Amino acid sequence: MSREVLFIDLSVDYTLFEEDAKKILKRIRPDWEDSKIKFKVFTDGITNKLLGCYLEDDESTMVLVRVNGEGTDIIINRAEEQDAFRVLSEADCAPPVYCVFKNGMAYGFFPGVPLDEKTVREPKIQRLIAEELVRLHSVQGSYALKFQGSPPSQYKERVLSWINAAPTGFDDPVKQQVFINEIPSKIDLIKELDEIAETLDALNMNSVFSHNDLLLKNIIFNEKEGSIRFIDYEYAFYNYEAFDIGNHFAEYAGMEEVNYDLYPSKEEQLPWLRHYLEVKASKTGSGSATVTDRDVQVLYVQTNKCACAAHFFWGVWALIQAEHSLINFNYVQYASIRLTEYFRRKKEFFPLLI
């Protein structure tokens, strides 16, 4: 995090969220009167606690105060997250960070509405998402400075660290039964990870600075501006270029009632992928080059194999959450759902040839 960002020596107690948030606001918004501050609790997330703070009748003033989820430091390197937030903010891909505190941060707000299973399928929205993703993928993160040329994907090392940190069982008998019956052993998970990495490395994709968590609620549509913005950058790191796209397509299924039959067909994917490639060509100065059908087919194969990798990624993630998170969510069952979908889609997509 750059030195200009204020650090406040405070741990926010979620049971005293509003009171502690006011202590933060006194430092970053000293001109705000306590009596005029309003709060909005955001309940869509399944990792952190998020509180919107704004002056009465004016949500454009909103500051978001986020308390990190219990145990998430096992999954997320907070120093790297803060650095990614800074880099993305400087590139206007993220709002400004106002301060960090012991167990979270306060930052700006992108106005608009999160997408849902219907709006994400609107062609206008799909084009805007592709355009914003090209913009994000053009950002150079600090990790890239260690390498000459394109840095390698960090996917395998991240997931391997999660597998190593995952629990080997649960005291809760209901969780334990699902774990025994439906979750592969760590040895088997590592074998699958090796195969995923080998499969994706063989596709010779560029590694780009990636969001890695483009579920529907992390994509904000501002109808007035006609713009799409991404939020929540906890999982931003260098990854295979097609990972964000494949992960995003997998998230068409939604979260509350997961339905993977909503995964977009090839016919729906191809215009999306072509627009991404055309915008990328124009942004990189090679706009005179025509995007061919073969170019689109190559990205299609890469994207759908990466969608498998995304299911595996979140399946392992959910196992750690199941042990540590205090949020009321069935993480073990969610791990089972994601890993089951990984194995199902692996049979369909891994055999695809470029």
Buried (B, 14 or more C-beta within 10 A) or exposed (E): BEEEBBEBEBEBEBEEBEEBBBEBBEBBBEEBEEEEBBEEEBEEBBBBBBBBBBBEEEEEBBBBBBBBBBBBEBBBBBEBBBBBBBBBBEBEBBBBBBBBBEBBBBBEBBBBEBBEBEBBBEEEBBBBBBBBBBBBBBBEBEBBEEEEEEBBBBBBEBBBBBBEBBBEEBEEEEBBEBBEEBBEEBEEBBEBBEEBBEBBBEBEBEBBBBBBBBBBBBBBBBEEEEBBBBBBBBBBBBBBBBBBBBBBBBBBBBBEEBEBEBBBEEEBBBBBBBBBBBBBBBBEEEEEEEBEEEBBBBBBBBBBBBBBBBBBBBBBBBBBBBBBBEBEBBBBBBBBBBBBBBBEBBEEBEEEEE
